């Protein structure tokens, strides 16, 4: 699994990953701990619990998954995927305004190739109907580079886009003004209304 800064792995997730490791033939406590994201001493605690619940058995000093353990693993996998699906639905609602505002706008530019711009790119790029054609930035050190294959260009670049999203919270007004002066239209800024992300049309 990828590392996500905002999510602490739950006990159920740790159980799933330990059982998953055993199903793959991984028996070393250190390797299991890496897979589950916990310290080796905690792995030992989980394994003892699994042993008493007959989810694992000890064969020649090594823990192996039992049939009961495999059933438990499959249950945990399904529960995990179910919760991921619910989380995805919740995320879709929080970003609904963004996608609605961009309906009919295929080619998108993101003005700001920093942290905010990269996060917006991930949100938009997941939708097949949108195509991020370029990042625009005022930093000469960023211009000429690429972010996930998308070029970073100067704001002076003559580029045709259906919409431009300003990716900044700090310098948003100044950047919107610059983009509009350069002739861009359908310029949007981002802001939050409660916990929902909104696009605000600037011109």
Order of alpha helices (4+ residues) and beta strands (2+ residues): alpha-alpha-alpha-beta-beta-alpha-alpha-beta-alpha-beta-beta-beta-beta-alpha-beta-beta
